[in-house]
Amino acid sequence: MSKLHRFLKEYCLEVFIFLFFTLIHLPFLGHEIFNTDVWKWKARTYDFGQGVFTLDFEKTIQKYHPGVTLMWIGTASVKSYNLYYDLVFGHPPVDNSITTVFELHFVQKLFLVISIGVVLGFIIHVLKKLFGKRVALVFGILVSLEPFYYALTRVFHLEGLMSTLMIASFLWFYYYLQERKLSRLILSAIFASLAFLTKTSAVYLIPFIVLITFLDSILEGRKTVESLKNLIRPCSLWIGISLLGFFLFWPAMWIYPGKALATIYRGVFTIGMERGHEQLYFGELTENPGKFYYLVVLGLRSSVFLLLGLLGSIIPLKYGNKRERKFILYAFLFAFFYTIQITIPLKKLDRYILPTILSLSLIS
């Protein structure tokens, strides 16, 4: 039996969900949407790539988000597109051509979809190991078709990528808590570091990982003091690896760490916390739609399958085993506290709710 055959036999479900997710994103992928943010991230990607390949690492500081993971994917897609033209046509892509614009747009979004699909495959692997193939298959199909998630993973932007990385980090750490295998913790921390590099909102994972480590010890019958002691080693290791990844994957941190961190700080505490974002909300222009905004968004942006699934989760809460009830608790806490985090700043946009929707999809 060949290695490929053995791989496909072992991971056929993960491969199927990856292919399903990728293929349903292909129709009109390069033609259906352009917006101002997309053009900004394209421009930042070109400057980021120039900084990497000319060793001018200061140019890898493009935005306070910081968007580094997205720009790495965008840079790889641009280089691949240029290489394709060199190999097939013997010259670089034609400048000032509308064909080039749409072709490159397609390639950049395709690389992003593939990247998210790979991470989704890792998520499916954990669910398969924890709850069986049926649960993993149903989740993989339904979350791929969840309208808001589907839409935000079709644009060259941050939310779809960050949300998927956050859920992958959460699940792999939960998987680690079941048997305490170091490889699971390391993988969770790597996903977390990539999420941090995508958008600063993902730093939420740090207190959340500490919380579920403590809760897991309490639910296993240990006393409070013992539980506090037991969280020090795994959480310190997880945080250390995730911060190391944050440093290694962002060239600006090698040379200009002070400027990079100051840029992030400004984005969080000056722009995010103190400035609103003008939008049309129920027919009125407003910069702050209020503290119940994300509950409204959750109701409007969630599919009927997600909402019905949440109602159906009453069944495993009442009749399920301890592991199922504990998992539902952790997924709910992820959604609950993340929603509180994004409610605090004045700046509010509907897409910020996506990690909550993914976490609730796990419960559904």
C-alpha positions in Angstrom: 0.0 0.0 0.0 1.5 3.4 -1.1 2.0 6.2 1.4 -0.6 8.3 -0.5 -3.2 5.5 -0.3 -2.6 5.0 3.5 -2.9 8.8 4.0 -6.2 9.0 2.1 -7.5 6.0 4.0 -6.6 7.5 7.4 -7.7 11.0 6.6 -10.4 10.6 4.0 -12.9 12.6 5.9 -10.5 15.5 6.5 -9.6 15.5 2.8 -13.3 15.3 1.8 -14.2 18.4 3.9 -11.2 20.3 2.6 -12.2 19.5 -1.1 -15.9 20.3 -0.4 -15.0 23.6 1.3 -12.6 24.6 -1.6 -14.9 23.5 -4.5 -18.0 25.3 -3.3 -15.9 28.5 -3.1 -14.7 28.3 -6.7 -17.7 29.6 -8.7 -17.1 33.3 -9.6 -14.4 33.5 -7.0 -12.4 36.1 -8.9 -15.2 38.2 -10.1 -18.0 38.5 -7.6 -16.8 41.2 -5.1 -14.4 44.1 -4.7 -14.5 46.5 -1.9 -12.3 49.2 -0.5 -10.8 47.0 2.2 -9.9 44.4 -0.4 -7.9 46.9 -2.4 -6.2 48.1 0.8 -5.1 44.6 1.8 -3.9 44.0 -1.8 -1.7 47.1 -1.6 -0.4 46.1 1.8 0.4 42.7 0.6 2.5 44.0 -2.3 4.4 46.3 0.1 4.8 43.5 2.6 6.2 41.2 0.0 8.6 43.9 -1.2 9.8 44.3 2.4 10.4 40.6 2.8 12.3 40.0 -0.5 14.4 43.2 -0.2 15.1 42.6 3.5 13.4 45.9 4.4 11.5 44.3 7.3 10.0 47.6 8.4 7.7 47.4 5.5 6.1 44.3 7.0 4.4 46.6 9.4 1.5 47.6 7.3 -1.5 47.8 9.6 -2.3 47.7 13.3 -4.4 44.5 12.9 -1.6 43.4 11.9 -2.8 41.1 9.1 0.6 39.3 8.7 -0.8 35.9 8.1 -3.1 37.2 5.3 -0.2 39.1 3.7 2.0 36.0 3.8 -0.7 34.1 1.9 -1.2 37.0 -0.5 2.5 37.2 -1.1 2.8 33.5 -1.8 -0.1 33.8 -4.3 1.5 36.8 -6.1 4.8 34.9 -6.5 3.1 31.8 -7.7 1.0 33.8 -10.2 4.2 35.5 -11.6 6.0 32.1 -11.7 3.2 30.6 -13.7 3.4 33.3 -16.3 7.2 33.0 -16.5 7.0 29.2 -17.0 4.0 29.1 -19.3 4.3 32.3 -21.4 7.9 33.2 -20.9 7.1 36.7 -19.6 5.7 38.3 -16.4 1.9 39.2 -16.3 0.9 42.1 -18.4 0.7 45.4 -16.5 -2.4 47.6 -16.8 -4.5 44.7 -18.1 -8.0 44.1 -16.8 -7.4 40.3 -17.4 -4.4 40.4 -15.0 -6.5 42.2 -12.3 -9.2 39.5 -12.3 -6.7 36.6 -12.7 -4.6 37.7 -9.8 -7.7 38.5 -7.7 -8.8 34.9 -8.3 -5.4 33.4 -7.4 -5.1 35.4 -4.2 -8.5 34.4 -3.0 -7.9 30.8 -4.1 -4.8 30.6 -1.9 -6.7 32.1 1.0 -9.6 29.6 0.6 -7.1 26.7 0.4 -5.4 27.9 3.5 -8.6 28.1 5.4 -9.7 24.7 4.1 -6.5 23.1 5.4 -7.1 24.6 8.9 -10.7 23.4 8.7 -9.4 19.9 7.9 -7.4 20.0 11.2 -10.7 21.0 13.0 -12.5 18.1 11.4 -9.7 15.7 12.6 -10.2 16.8 16.3 -14.0 16.4 16.1 -13.6 13.0 14.5 -11.4 11.8 17.3 -13.6 13.3 20.0 -17.1 12.6 18.8 -16.9 10.3 15.7 -17.0 10.7 12.0 -20.7 11.5 11.8 -20.5 14.5 14.0 -17.4 15.7 12.2 -19.0 15.2 8.7 -22.2 17.1 9.7 -20.2 20.0 11.2 -17.9 20.2 8.2 -20.7 20.4 5.7 -23.0 22.7 7.6 -20.2 25.2 8.6 -18.9 25.3 5.1 -22.4 26.2 4.0 -23.1 28.6 6.9 -23.9 31.8 4.8 -22.0 34.4 6.8 -18.9 32.2 7.2 -19.1 31.3 3.5 -19.3 34.9 2.5 -16.4 36.1 4.7 -14.1 33.2 3.5 -14.6 34.4 -0.1 -13.1 37.8 0.4 -9.4 38.8 0.7 -9.8 39.9 4.3 -9.1 38.9 7.9 -12.2 37.6 9.6 -12.7 34.3 7.9 -9.0 33.3 8.4 -8.7 34.6 12.0 -12.0 32.9 13.1 -11.0 29.5 11.6 -7.5 29.7 13.3 -9.1 30.6 16.6 -11.5 27.7 16.6 -8.7 25.3 15.5 -6.5 26.5 18.4 -9.4 26.1 20.9 -10.2 22.6 19.7 -6.6 21.3 19.7 -6.1 22.6 23.2 -9.4 21.0 24.3 -8.1 17.8 22.6 -4.8 18.2 24.6 -6.8 18.5 27.9 -8.2 15.0 27.3 -4.9 13.1 27.2 -2.2 15.8 27.8 -0.2 15.0 24.7 2.4 17.7 24.0 2.0 17.7 20.3 -1.6 18.8 20.6 -0.7 21.7 22.8 2.1 22.8 20.4 -0.3 22.6 17.4 -2.9 24.7 19.3 -0.3 27.3 20.1 0.9 27.5 16.5 -2.7 28.1 15.3 -3.0 30.7 18.0 0.2 32.5 16.9 -1.1 32.6 13.3 -4.5 34.0 14.6 -2.6 36.7 16.7 -0.7 37.7 13.5 -4.0 37.9 11.6 -5.9 40.2 14.0 -5.3 41.4 17.5 -8.8 40.3 18.5 -7.5 36.7 18.6 -5.4 37.6 21.8 -8.7 36.7 23.5 -7.4 33.1 23.2 -4.9 33.7 26.0 -7.3 34.3 28.9 -9.7 31.8 27.4 -7.2 29.0 27.4 -6.3 29.8 31.0 -10.0 29.7 31.9 -10.8 26.3 30.4 -7.6 24.8 31.8 -8.7 25.9 35.3 -12.3 24.8 34.7 -11.2 21.4 33.4 -9.3 20.8 36.6 -12.2 21.9 38.7 -14.6 19.7 36.8 -12.3 16.7 37.3 -12.8 17.1 41.0 -9.6 18.9 42.0 -9.6 21.7 44.6 -9.2 25.4 43.6 -5.6 25.8 44.8 -4.5 22.6 43.1 -6.3 23.6 39.9 -4.5 26.9 39.9 -1.2 25.2 40.3 -2.0 22.7 37.5 -2.7 25.4 35.0 0.7 27.1 35.3 2.8 24.6 33.3 0.5 24.0 30.3 -0.6 27.6 30.0 2.9 29.0 30.3 4.1 26.6 27.7 1.2 27.3 25.4 1.6 31.1 25.7 5.4 30.8 25.3 5.1 28.8 22.0 2.3 31.1 20.6 4.4 34.2 21.4 7.5 32.6 19.8 5.5 31.9 16.7 4.3 35.5 16.7 7.9 36.6 16.7 9.2 34.1 14.2 6.5 34.6 11.6 6.6 38.4 11.5 9.9 39.8 10.1 9.3 43.2 11.7 9.6 41.7 15.1 13.2 40.6 14.3 14.4 44.2 13.8 11.7 46.7 14.8 9.8 45.0 17.7 9.1 48.3 19.5 7.5 49.9 16.4 5.5 46.8 15.6 4.1 46.5 19.0 3.4 50.3 19.3 1.5 50.1 16.0 -0.7 47.3 17.4 -1.2 49.2 20.7 -2.4 52.2 18.8 -4.9 50.1 16.8 -6.4 48.5 19.9 -6.5 51.4 22.4 -6.9 54.4 20.2 -8.8 53.3 17.1 -10.6 50.3 18.3 -11.6 51.5 21.8 -12.2 55.2 21.3 -13.4 55.6 17.7 -16.7 54.3 16.3 -17.4 53.2 12.8 -20.2 55.0 10.9 -22.7 52.5 9.5 -26.4 52.3 8.5 -28.3 50.6 11.4 -32.0 50.2 11.0 -32.2 53.1 8.7 -30.1 55.5 10.7 -26.4 56.5 10.4 -24.6 55.8 13.7 -21.0 55.3 14.9 -22.0 53.2 17.9 -25.1 50.9 17.4 -25.2 50.0 21.1 -24.4 47.2 23.5 -27.0 44.8 22.0 -25.7 45.2 18.5 -24.1 41.8 18.3 -27.1 40.0 19.6 -29.1 41.5 16.7 -26.4 40.6 14.2 -26.3 37.1 15.6 -30.0 36.7 14.9 -29.8 38.2 11.5 -26.6 36.6 10.2 -27.1 33.0 11.5 -28.7 30.3 9.4 -31.8 28.5 10.5 -29.7 25.3 10.9 -27.5 27.1 13.4 -30.4 28.4 15.4 -32.3 25.1 15.4 -29.1 23.3 16.3 -28.7 25.6 19.3 -32.2 24.6 20.5 -31.5 21.0 19.8 -28.4 21.2 22.1 -30.8 20.9 25.0 -30.9 17.2 24.3 -27.1 16.4 24.9 -27.2 18.8 27.8 -29.8 16.7 29.5 -29.0 13.2 28.2 -25.4 13.4 27.0 -22.3 12.1 28.8 -20.0 14.3 30.8 -17.6 14.9 28.0 -20.4 16.2 25.7 -21.8 18.5 28.3 -18.3 19.8 29.1 -17.6 20.5 25.5 -20.8 22.4 25.0 -20.0 24.5 28.1 -16.6 25.4 26.8 -17.9 26.3 23.3 -20.6 28.4 24.9 -18.1 30.2 27.1 -15.9 30.9 24.1 -18.9 32.5 22.3 -20.2 34.4 25.4 -16.9 36.0 26.5 -15.8 36.7 22.9 -19.1 38.6 22.3 -18.5 40.6 25.4 -15.0 41.4 24.3 -16.1 42.8 20.9 -19.0 44.7 22.5 -16.7 46.8 24.8 -15.0 48.9 22.0 -16.9 51.7 20.3 -16.0 50.4 16.9 -18.5 47.7 15.9 -19.0 45.9 12.6 -21.1 42.8 11.9 -18.3 40.7 10.6 -16.6 40.8 14.0 -19.1 38.3 15.3 -17.8 35.5 13.1 -15.8 33.6 15.8 -18.9 33.5 18.0 -20.9 32.0 15.1 -18.3 29.3 14.5 -18.2 28.4 18.2 -22.0 28.2 18.4 -21.9 26.0 15.2 -19.8 23.5 17.2 -22.7 23.4 19.8 -25.3 23.1 17.0 
